[in-house]
Amino acid sequence: MPDQDLLLIEPAADGVLLLRLNRPERRNALATPLLQAIAAALADAEQDDAIRAVVITGNDKVFAAGADINELAASGSDDPVETPRFLAWAAIRAFPKPLIAAVEGWCLGAGSELMLTADIVVAAKGAKIGQPETNLGIIPGAGGTAILTRRIGAARAMHMVLTGDPISAEDALAYGLVACLSEQGQALADALALAEKLAARAPLALRTAKASIRDAEHLDETEHLRAERVRFIELLGSADKAEGIAAFHEKRPPVWKAR
Protein backbone atom coordinates (compact mmCIF):
# COMPACT_ATOMS: atom_id res chain seq x y z
CA MET A 1 0.00 0.00 0.00
CA PRO A 2 1.45 3.42 -0.96
CA ASP A 3 2.52 5.70 1.87
CA GLN A 4 -0.33 8.21 2.11
CA ASP A 5 1.93 10.73 3.90
CA LEU A 6 3.55 11.31 0.51
CA LEU A 7 0.26 12.80 -0.63
CA LEU A 8 -1.99 15.05 1.45
CA ILE A 9 -5.66 14.55 0.58
CA GLU A 10 -7.94 17.41 1.60
CA PRO A 11 -11.59 18.27 0.88
CA ALA A 12 -11.26 21.83 -0.44
CA ALA A 13 -14.79 23.00 -1.26
CA ASP A 14 -18.17 21.56 -2.07
CA GLY A 15 -17.49 18.83 -4.63
CA VAL A 16 -13.74 19.55 -4.84
CA LEU A 17 -10.84 17.38 -3.64
CA LEU A 18 -7.30 18.73 -3.25
CA LEU A 19 -4.23 16.52 -3.61
CA ARG A 20 -0.91 17.99 -2.39
CA LEU A 21 2.39 16.35 -3.26
CA ASN A 22 4.26 16.08 0.03
CA ARG A 23 7.96 15.33 -0.45
CA PRO A 24 9.41 18.80 0.11
CA GLU A 25 12.80 17.42 1.13
CA ARG A 26 13.05 15.78 -2.32
CA ARG A 27 11.40 18.64 -4.23
CA ASN A 28 8.31 16.45 -4.66
CA ALA A 29 10.24 13.92 -6.73
CA LEU A 30 7.75 11.47 -8.18
CA ALA A 31 8.93 8.15 -6.84
CA THR A 32 6.70 5.19 -7.64
CA PRO A 33 5.01 5.11 -4.18
CA LEU A 34 3.92 8.74 -4.65
CA LEU A 35 2.53 8.00 -8.13
CA GLN A 36 0.68 5.01 -6.67
CA ALA A 37 -0.75 7.22 -3.92
CA ILE A 38 -2.02 9.68 -6.55
CA ALA A 39 -3.54 6.85 -8.59
CA ALA A 40 -5.22 5.40 -5.49
CA ALA A 41 -6.63 8.78 -4.44
CA LEU A 42 -8.03 9.37 -7.93
CA ALA A 43 -9.56 5.86 -7.99
CA ASP A 44 -11.34 6.67 -4.72
CA ALA A 45 -12.44 10.06 -6.09
CA GLU A 46 -13.84 8.40 -9.20
CA GLN A 47 -16.11 6.23 -7.05
CA ASP A 48 -17.24 9.08 -4.79
CA ASP A 49 -20.23 10.86 -6.35
CA ALA A 50 -19.71 13.81 -3.97
CA ILE A 51 -16.37 14.59 -5.66
CA ARG A 52 -16.85 16.31 -8.98
CA ALA A 53 -13.42 17.88 -9.60
CA VAL A 54 -9.88 17.33 -8.32
CA VAL A 55 -6.99 19.78 -7.99
CA ILE A 56 -3.41 18.53 -7.75
CA THR A 57 -0.57 20.78 -6.61
CA GLY A 58 2.86 20.90 -5.02
CA ASN A 59 4.08 23.82 -2.94
CA ASP A 60 4.95 27.45 -3.61
CA LYS A 61 8.49 26.62 -4.81
CA VAL A 62 8.05 23.41 -6.76
CA PHE A 63 5.23 21.43 -8.32
CA ALA A 64 7.46 18.41 -8.87
CA ALA A 65 11.09 18.45 -9.98
CA GLY A 66 11.17 15.09 -11.75
CA ALA A 67 11.45 11.41 -11.01
CA ASP A 68 13.28 10.06 -7.98
CA ILE A 69 16.94 9.97 -9.05
CA ASN A 70 17.80 7.03 -6.77
CA GLU A 71 14.97 4.96 -8.21
CA LEU A 72 16.09 5.90 -11.71
CA ALA A 73 19.68 4.93 -10.97
CA ALA A 74 18.55 1.46 -9.86
CA SER A 75 16.59 0.86 -13.06
CA GLY A 76 18.05 -0.93 -16.07
CA SER A 77 17.35 -2.06 -19.61
CA ASP A 78 15.96 -5.35 -18.33
CA ASP A 79 13.03 -3.54 -16.67
CA PRO A 80 9.64 -4.70 -18.00
CA VAL A 81 7.35 -2.20 -19.71
CA GLU A 82 4.33 -2.71 -17.45
CA THR A 83 5.91 -1.96 -14.10
CA PRO A 84 3.87 -0.69 -11.12
CA ARG A 85 5.07 2.78 -12.14
CA PHE A 86 3.78 2.38 -15.70
CA LEU A 87 0.43 1.15 -14.39
CA ALA A 88 0.16 4.06 -11.94
CA TRP A 89 0.71 6.54 -14.78
CA ALA A 90 -1.96 4.81 -16.87
CA ALA A 91 -4.43 4.95 -13.97
CA ILE A 92 -3.80 8.66 -13.41
CA ARG A 93 -4.34 9.44 -17.10
CA ALA A 94 -7.57 7.42 -17.10
CA PHE A 95 -9.25 9.48 -14.35
CA PRO A 96 -12.59 10.49 -15.93
CA LYS A 97 -13.55 13.54 -13.85
CA PRO A 98 -12.10 17.04 -14.31
CA LEU A 99 -8.50 17.21 -13.06
CA ILE A 100 -6.81 20.60 -12.61
CA ALA A 101 -3.10 21.15 -11.95
CA ALA A 102 -1.98 24.20 -9.95
CA VAL A 103 1.67 24.83 -10.79
CA GLU A 104 4.07 27.10 -8.90
CA GLY A 105 7.84 27.11 -9.31
CA TRP A 106 9.68 24.20 -10.91
CA CYS A 107 7.76 21.63 -12.92
CA LEU A 108 10.31 19.33 -14.53
CA GLY A 109 10.58 15.87 -16.03
CA ALA A 110 8.04 13.57 -14.43
CA GLY A 111 6.52 16.67 -12.82
CA SER A 112 5.81 18.08 -16.27
CA GLU A 113 4.39 14.70 -17.29
CA LEU A 114 2.11 14.74 -14.24
CA MET A 115 0.98 18.22 -15.26
CA LEU A 116 0.20 16.78 -18.71
CA THR A 117 -2.32 14.38 -17.15
CA ALA A 118 -4.43 17.35 -16.05
CA ASP A 119 -7.31 18.62 -18.14
CA ILE A 120 -6.67 22.26 -17.22
CA VAL A 121 -3.38 23.71 -15.99
CA VAL A 122 -3.24 26.89 -13.91
CA ALA A 123 0.36 28.09 -13.73
CA ALA A 124 1.78 31.04 -11.82
CA LYS A 125 4.08 33.62 -13.28
CA GLY A 126 7.62 32.51 -12.52
CA ALA A 127 6.86 28.81 -12.99
CA LYS A 128 9.33 26.87 -15.13
CA ILE A 129 8.21 23.81 -17.11
CA GLY A 130 10.63 21.46 -18.78
CA GLN A 131 11.66 17.98 -19.89
CA PRO A 132 15.39 17.82 -19.01
CA GLU A 133 15.76 14.02 -19.24
CA THR A 134 18.27 14.14 -22.14
CA ASN A 135 20.69 15.81 -19.69
CA LEU A 136 20.73 12.44 -17.87
CA GLY A 137 21.19 10.34 -20.99
CA ILE A 138 17.55 9.23 -21.15
CA ILE A 139 14.27 10.48 -22.62
CA PRO A 140 10.92 11.30 -21.04
CA GLY A 141 9.11 8.06 -20.34
CA ALA A 142 5.57 9.00 -19.24
CA GLY A 143 4.21 11.35 -21.86
CA GLY A 144 6.98 13.90 -22.34
CA THR A 145 7.35 12.94 -26.00
CA ALA A 146 4.00 11.28 -26.75
CA ILE A 147 1.56 13.65 -25.05
CA LEU A 148 3.64 16.82 -25.13
CA THR A 149 4.00 16.58 -28.93
CA ARG A 150 0.25 16.23 -29.35
CA ARG A 151 -0.34 19.28 -27.15
CA ILE A 152 2.18 21.76 -28.54
CA GLY A 153 3.36 20.33 -31.87
CA ALA A 154 6.55 18.61 -32.97
CA ALA A 155 8.71 21.72 -33.40
CA ARG A 156 8.23 23.00 -29.86
CA ALA A 157 8.34 19.53 -28.32
CA MET A 158 11.61 18.82 -30.16
CA HIS A 159 13.12 22.02 -28.79
CA MET A 160 11.98 21.37 -25.21
CA VAL A 161 13.09 17.73 -25.12
CA LEU A 162 16.30 17.91 -27.15
CA THR A 163 17.67 21.00 -25.40
CA GLY A 164 16.24 20.17 -21.98
CA ASP A 165 15.68 23.90 -21.49
CA PRO A 166 12.60 24.83 -19.41
CA ILE A 167 10.02 27.29 -20.68
CA SER A 168 8.30 30.02 -18.71
CA ALA A 169 4.66 29.92 -17.66
CA GLU A 170 4.03 32.72 -20.14
CA ASP A 171 5.50 30.67 -23.00
CA ALA A 172 3.54 27.63 -21.84
CA LEU A 173 0.38 29.72 -22.04
CA ALA A 174 1.28 30.85 -25.57
CA TYR A 175 2.00 27.23 -26.57
CA GLY A 176 -1.40 26.07 -25.31
CA LEU A 177 0.21 23.90 -22.63
CA VAL A 178 -1.25 26.04 -19.85
CA ALA A 179 -4.84 27.33 -19.85
CA CYS A 180 -4.66 30.00 -17.14
CA LEU A 181 -1.87 32.27 -15.92
CA SER A 182 -1.91 33.41 -12.30
CA GLU A 183 0.04 35.88 -10.27
CA GLN A 184 2.89 34.30 -8.33
CA GLY A 185 1.52 32.55 -5.25
CA GLN A 186 -2.06 32.50 -6.58
CA ALA A 187 -2.12 29.39 -8.77
CA LEU A 188 -3.72 27.17 -6.13
CA ALA A 189 -6.38 29.71 -5.15
CA ASP A 190 -7.27 30.24 -8.81
CA ALA A 191 -7.30 26.49 -9.50
CA LEU A 192 -9.60 25.86 -6.54
CA ALA A 193 -11.97 28.62 -7.68
CA LEU A 194 -12.06 27.06 -11.12
CA ALA A 195 -12.64 23.59 -9.67
CA GLU A 196 -15.51 24.91 -7.56
CA LYS A 197 -17.05 26.39 -10.71
CA LEU A 198 -16.75 23.03 -12.51
CA ALA A 199 -18.16 21.16 -9.52
CA ALA A 200 -21.36 23.19 -9.84
CA ARG A 201 -21.87 22.13 -13.45
CA ALA A 202 -23.46 18.94 -14.81
CA PRO A 203 -21.03 16.18 -13.79
CA LEU A 204 -22.06 13.61 -16.39
CA ALA A 205 -21.78 16.22 -19.14
CA LEU A 206 -18.30 17.24 -17.94
CA ARG A 207 -17.08 13.64 -17.90
CA THR A 208 -18.50 13.06 -21.36
CA ALA A 209 -17.02 16.29 -22.71
CA LYS A 210 -13.60 15.38 -21.29
CA ALA A 211 -13.73 11.96 -22.95
CA SER A 212 -14.79 13.47 -26.26
CA ILE A 213 -12.05 16.11 -26.26
CA ARG A 214 -9.47 13.44 -25.50
CA ASP A 215 -10.71 11.46 -28.52
CA ALA A 216 -8.91 14.07 -30.65
CA GLU A 217 -5.61 12.43 -29.70
CA HIS A 218 -6.43 9.16 -31.47
CA LEU A 219 -9.35 9.70 -33.88
CA ASP A 220 -9.30 11.49 -37.21
CA GLU A 221 -11.80 14.32 -37.66
CA THR A 222 -14.48 12.27 -39.41
CA GLU A 223 -14.37 9.53 -36.76
CA HIS A 224 -14.29 12.14 -34.02
CA LEU A 225 -17.36 13.94 -35.33
CA ARG A 226 -19.30 10.67 -35.36
CA ALA A 227 -18.10 9.71 -31.86
CA GLU A 228 -19.00 13.18 -30.60
CA ARG A 229 -22.51 12.80 -32.03
CA VAL A 230 -22.91 9.41 -30.35
CA ARG A 231 -21.91 10.87 -26.98
CA PHE A 232 -24.25 13.83 -27.51
CA ILE A 233 -27.22 11.55 -28.24
CA GLU A 234 -26.48 9.41 -25.17
CA LEU A 235 -26.75 12.49 -22.95
CA LEU A 236 -30.14 13.40 -24.43
CA GLY A 237 -31.66 10.58 -22.39
CA SER A 238 -29.96 11.51 -19.12
CA ALA A 239 -31.68 12.74 -15.98
CA ASP A 240 -29.21 15.63 -15.89
CA LYS A 241 -30.31 16.80 -19.34
CA ALA A 242 -33.95 16.77 -18.20
CA GLU A 243 -32.99 18.64 -15.03
CA GLY A 244 -30.93 21.20 -16.93
CA ILE A 245 -33.80 22.00 -19.28
CA ALA A 246 -36.31 22.15 -16.40
CA ALA A 247 -34.04 24.43 -14.34
CA PHE A 248 -33.59 26.74 -17.35
CA HIS A 249 -37.35 27.06 -17.87
CA GLU A 250 -38.05 27.48 -14.16
CA LYS A 251 -35.19 30.00 -13.72
CA ARG A 252 -33.60 28.12 -10.81
CA PRO A 253 -30.24 26.47 -10.13
CA PRO A 254 -30.13 22.87 -11.38
CA VAL A 255 -29.76 19.95 -8.99
CA TRP A 256 -27.51 17.47 -10.76
CA LYS A 257 -27.69 13.72 -10.18
CA ALA A 258 -24.81 12.59 -12.42
CA ARG A 259 -27.06 10.21 -14.30
N, C-alpha and C positions, 0 to 999 in steps of 0.2 A: 504494500500500500504506500503511495507517495506520501512524503512528509508534508502535511498541510501547512506547517509553519513557513514553508517556502512561498506560500501564496496566502495572502490575507483575503478572506471572502466576507464582504460587507453588504448588507442591504443598504442602498443609497437613497432611494426615493420609491414612491409607489410604482411597482412594476419594474424597478431597475436594480440590477445586481452589479456591484463593483468588485473587480478582481485586481489586487495589488501585488505585483511581483515583489518578493521580500528577501532578496539576497544582497543587501547594500554593500556588504564587505567584499562581494565578488562582482559588483557593478551589475547585479541582476543577471549574471551569466546563466544562460538557459541550459543547464544540465538536464539530463533525461528525467530525473525525479520531478523537477519543476514543470517540465512539459507535461508529464503525466498528471500532475496536480491540476494544471489548467484544463486538460482534457476531461478529467473527472468532474471538475466543477461545472464545466459546460454541459456534460452529460446530465448532471443533476438539474441544471437550469432548463435544459430541454424538456425534462419531464415535469417541471413545476409550472403549472398554468399561470401562477401569480407573477412569474418572471417573464417580462415581455421584451426586455432589452438588456444587454450586458455591456459594461465598460471595462476595458482592461488598461492598466497603466503601470508605470514604474514609480519613480520619485522625481523630485524637481531637478535632479542633475543627470539622471540617466533613465531611459526607458528600459533598454537592455543592451549590453555592450558586446553581445555575441554568444557563441557557444562556450561551454566550460572547457578551457584549454587543457586541463588535466585529463578530462574524458576524451578529448580529441587526440591527445598524445598517445593514449592507450589503445586507440582504434587502429585497425590495419586493413589491408586489401582483402583479407579473408573474411571480413565482416559480411553477414548476409544483408540483403536489401531490406527485408521486412523485420527490422529490429523493433524492440519496444519504442525506441525513439521515432522511427518511421511511422509506426502505428499511432503514436500520440499526435504527431503532426497531422496525419490524415483525419483523425477524430476532431481536432480543432478546426480544420478547414471545413468539415462537414456540418458544423453547428448551424442549424437552420434559422435561428432567430437573429434579429439585428445585433451585430457586434461592432462596437465603436472602440477605437484605440485613441488614448490621450497620450501624446508624446511630448515630453520635455527632455532637453539635453541630448545625450548621445543615444543613437538608435542604429546599431551596427550589426552586420552579419546575421546571426540567427535572430537578433532583435528586430532587424529590418524585415526578416521573413515572417516573424510573428505579427508585425504591423501589417504585412500583406494579407494576413488571414482576416483582417477586419473589413467590414463593409464600408465604413466611413472612418477616416483618420482625421483627428483634430490635432494639429501640431503647433507648438508655440514658436514664436520668433526666437532664434538662437538655437533651435534644435538642429542636429546634424544627422543625416541619414545616409548610410553607406553599406556597401558589400565589399569589405576589404580582404576576403578570403584568399585572393591570389597572392597577397603579401606573405601568406603562410604556406604557399605551395599547393593549395587546394582550390576548389571552386565552391560556390554556394551549393548546398545540398538539400534545401527544403523550400525551394521556390524562388531563390534569388536569381536564377536564370529563366526558369520556366514561367513563373507568374509575373515577375518584374517586366520581362520582355512584352508580355501581353498587355500590361498596364501602360507602359510608357514608350513602347516601340523599340526596335532593335538598335537603332543608333545610340540612343541614350543609355539603354541597358548595357551595350558594349562598352561605352565610356565608363560607366559606373563600375562595372565588374572588372574590366581589364586594367584600369588604373587603380582601382581600390579607393579612389578619392571620394569622400563624402560630399553630399550636396546639402545646401541650406534648406530650411523649411520653406522659404520663399520660392526657391527653384522647384522643390517638390510640389508646391501648389501649382506652379506654372506647368509642370509636367503632367499634372492630373493624378499624381501619386497621393496627394493630400487633398482633402475636400475643404477643410476649414483652417484658417490661420488665426491663432490667438496671440494675445500679448504674453510675454514671458511670465510664467507662473500661473496662467489662467487656463491652460489646456484642459485640465481635469474639470474645472468648474463649467467650462463651455461644453465639454463632452457629456457631463451629467445632465446639463440643461437640455441638450439635444436628445439624450436617451429618454428623459422624462417626456419630451414631446412625442417621441416615437411610441413610448409605452401607452400613450393615450389614444393612439390610432388603432385601426382594425388589425389585430394580431395575425389572423389568418391571411389577410391581404398582404401584410408586410412580408410574411414568410414566403408567400407565393411570388411576390414581386422580386424578392431576393433570389429565389431559385431561377426565375426567368431571366433576370439580368445576368446571372452567372452562366446561363446557357450560351451566352455570346462567346465564351471562351472555347467552346467545342462544337458549336453548330454553325453552318453557313447561314446566310441571311434568310433564304427561302425556308429552310428547316426551322429556323428560329421563329419566323413569323407564324408558322403553323403551330409550333409548340406553345407560343404565346397565346394564340387564339384558344387552344385547348385548355390552358390554365384559366384564361378569362371565363370561358363557358362553365368550367367547374365551379368557379366562385359565384356564378349566377344563382346556383341552388343553395347557397350557404345561408345559415341563420344570420350571420353578420351582414350579408348583403341586404337581407330583408330589414334588419335593424337599422342599418345605415340609411336606407330609403325612408323608413318610417320616422327616424329622428330628424331627417332633413325636412320632411313635410310638417312635422309637429314642432319644429324649431326648438329642439332640445338636444342636450348632449347624448350621443349614443352610448348604449351599455353593451359592450362587446362580449361575446361568449367564446370566441375562437373556434367556432364551428359553423 
